[in-house]
Amino acid sequence: MDTWDEAVAQAQMAIAEGERDGDPLTVGWALIALLLRAASDIDALEIVDRGLRVVVGADPESMDLRLLFLANRLAALSNLDRFSGA
């Protein structure tokens, strides 16, 4: 198993544990790790949208994570020439 495959496996494990424990920050940061390995802009957009569904509200601890997802959503939509969604 190469380093990327191991990182993806660890991120997926963190997502499962975060979902089990009801910890949206753990799930969100693990999704950011998966985002680094997204195979396409469409895959990246799916990960980002999932992250935005997980990290909601005005929790100050999640604001930086939410901003990361929003910035990556803008980039993915721009790369896909979907400017109206941006």
C-alpha positions as CSV (number, residue, x, y, z in Angstrom):
1,M,0.0,0.0,0.0
2,D,1.4,3.4,-1.0
3,T,1.4,6.5,1.2
4,W,-1.7,8.0,-0.6
5,D,-3.7,4.8,-0.3
6,E,-2.8,4.7,3.4
7,A,-3.9,8.3,3.9
8,V,-7.2,7.7,2.1
9,A,-7.8,4.6,4.3
10,Q,-7.0,6.7,7.5
11,A,-9.3,9.5,6.3
12,Q,-12.2,7.0,5.7
13,M,-11.6,5.5,9.1
14,A,-11.7,9.0,10.7
15,I,-15.0,9.8,8.8
16,A,-16.6,6.5,10.1
17,E,-15.5,7.2,13.7
18,G,-16.5,10.9,13.5
19,E,-20.0,9.9,12.2
20,R,-20.3,7.2,14.9
21,D,-19.3,9.7,17.6
22,G,-21.4,12.6,16.2
23,D,-18.2,14.7,15.7
24,P,-18.7,16.9,12.6
25,L,-15.2,18.5,13.0
26,T,-13.5,15.1,12.7
27,V,-15.6,14.2,9.7
28,G,-14.9,17.6,8.1
29,W,-11.1,17.5,8.5
30,A,-11.0,13.9,7.2
31,L,-13.0,15.1,4.1
32,I,-10.4,17.8,3.6
33,A,-7.8,15.1,3.6
34,L,-9.8,13.2,0.9
35,L,-10.2,16.4,-1.0
36,L,-6.4,16.4,-1.5
37,R,-6.7,13.1,-3.3
38,A,-9.8,13.9,-5.4
39,A,-9.5,12.4,-8.9
40,S,-11.4,15.2,-10.6
41,D,-13.2,18.5,-10.0
42,I,-16.5,16.6,-10.0
43,D,-15.2,14.3,-7.2
44,A,-13.9,17.3,-5.4
45,L,-17.2,19.1,-5.6
46,E,-19.0,16.0,-4.2
47,I,-16.5,15.9,-1.3
48,V,-16.9,19.7,-0.7
49,D,-20.7,19.5,-0.8
50,R,-20.7,16.6,1.7
51,G,-18.4,18.6,3.9
52,L,-20.7,21.6,3.8
53,R,-23.6,19.4,4.8
54,V,-21.6,18.1,7.8
55,V,-20.1,21.4,9.0
56,V,-23.1,23.7,9.4
57,G,-24.1,26.5,11.8
58,A,-22.1,29.2,13.5
59,D,-19.8,27.1,15.6
60,P,-16.6,29.2,15.9
61,E,-14.5,26.0,16.0
62,S,-15.8,25.1,12.5
63,M,-15.5,28.4,10.7
64,D,-12.1,27.8,9.3
65,L,-13.2,24.4,8.0
66,R,-16.3,25.8,6.5
67,L,-14.3,28.6,4.7
68,L,-11.9,25.9,3.3
69,F,-14.9,24.0,1.9
70,L,-16.4,27.2,0.4
71,A,-13.1,28.2,-1.2
72,N,-12.7,24.7,-2.7
73,R,-16.3,24.7,-3.9
74,L,-15.6,28.0,-5.7
75,A,-12.5,26.6,-7.3
76,A,-14.2,23.3,-8.4
77,L,-17.2,25.2,-9.9
78,S,-14.8,27.6,-11.7
79,N,-12.8,24.7,-13.1
80,L,-16.0,23.1,-14.3
81,D,-17.1,26.4,-16.0
82,R,-20.2,26.4,-13.7
83,F,-19.9,30.1,-12.8
84,S,-23.6,30.5,-12.1
85,G,-23.2,28.0,-9.2
86,A,-20.2,29.9,-7.9
